[in-house]
Amino acid sequence: MNIRVLYCIVGMLVACSVQAQPGGTLKRIADSKSIVLGYRTEAAPFSFAAPDGQPAGYSVDLCKRVVASLEQQLKVPGLAIKWVPVTADNRIAQVAGGSVDLECGTTTVTLGRLEQVDFSSLIFVDGASFVSTGIGPRTLADLAGKRVGVLAGSTTEPRLRSVLKERKIDAQVVVLRDDREVVSALTGKKIDAFANDRLALIGRVLLGSKGGEFTLADEDFSLEPYALMMRRDAPFRLAVNRALAQVYSGQQIVEVYNRWFADLGRPGPLLASMYYLNALGE
């Protein structure tokens, strides 16, 4: 009986080990001397295509520093980076299907998403809000009788619907398929407001509107913790988190934050605590 129990335990450990390394991501990266990173083309200031066409943004910078750390951890200098554009709608499928090793965008960690993919330590904490044209709605209550746009595949849609239902606010939620629809839908009066994460709204609408007059609401309706998304692969997740811990424990995170958010002042207490708690030691 004891031998049978031992065999069962060994079998379970082997099964767990296999499950933890479904694709052997680190080995594939080391063997190919390359890594595939996903990025959003229009999710400034986190992830976007710069005027020269190259990926840029806060999340992109963090991913570049992760790659530099992986070069040291794997002892493979000069890893080639292949950048793959992803959207809010297809990013999970791109990662889960193996087309992307690490997604560098504005993806919120949720329990439902953890059923399909894995995530690094948190990289940012934001709140969801909405923008409107001119003197449009400023609070959730003002959305009554209005049309509110959201991006397909985002966490904003279910969270906004839930808040509207909870507060008995009769607003129509309109799903937009692409980032490029946002400004035109607002200016064309197809929607009265557009909801997304607050800093994404600043980058996508307020800074990307080329002088259009938009108003950012006074109210947040959810908390959005961002992380880098990857397939379920425990050794790869550990390597990525080791890299982020190195960034958070020194001046690197100050440099990255200041590059993209200096105008917002120093990190708030919640974000500063997130950096501190994820600066894990060996």
PyMOL commands that set and color helices and strands:
alter all, ss='L'
color gray80, all
select helices_A, chain A and resi 2-20+25-32+58-74+91-96+111-114+140-143+156-166+181-187+198-206+234-248+252-264+269-277
alter helices_A, ss='H'
color red, helices_A
select strands_A, chain A and resi 34-40+42-43+47-49+55-56+80-86+102-104+118-133+147-151+172-176+193-197+214-216+222-230
alter strands_A, ss='S'
color yellow, strands_A
deselect
rebuild
show_as cartoon
